[in-house]
């Protein structure tokens, strides 16, 4: 990304949006991005064409800024198809948090998704937010996330990612997880980031 992304923002955080094929990663970024989404969608081929017409082959990119403050979130979405998983290794560098999107109704993806999520977090060691798409019940979402291998301390958000407010909730929870980690790891951040937390809560 160019240096223009950072102009005027004191705090810029990178979020990796990842998960299985057709889970809702692109929908999340499209629903909340305040800048035109950069995507690499092409026509889906093979058996997966029956699931969705188009699919990401490299990345999706969007941004979200906290209104009235100096925080910008850069959202990088990964491809879901196995043959493009190498892009996750490219995009995961220097991420501040992972948003792992899982489709509650696509039960056939859950076992592989759990293994992939745990492997990714062992490597990155950053905050995790699990967005359980097509789900409105917290208990159901929480149970699924625990089955995937999340810790009790990790945030789980039931959501409908085609809707802006639902996507925004996921993104804000990710920001709060990043701020919490920064405050615990570096006391120098506490004063400046406390104001950001207040702004997020009031928005």
Secondary structure, DSSP 8 states (H G I E B T S, - for coil): --GGGGTT-SEEEEEEEEESTTSSHHHHHHHH-SS--B--EEE--GGGGGT-SEEESS-EEEEEE-TTSSEEEEEEE---SGGGTHHHHHHTTT-SEEEEEEETT-GGGHHHHHHHHHHHHHHH--EEEEEEES---HHHHHHHHHHHT--TTSEEEEE-TTSHHHHHHHHHHHHHHHHHHHHHH-GGGHHHHHHHHHHHHH-
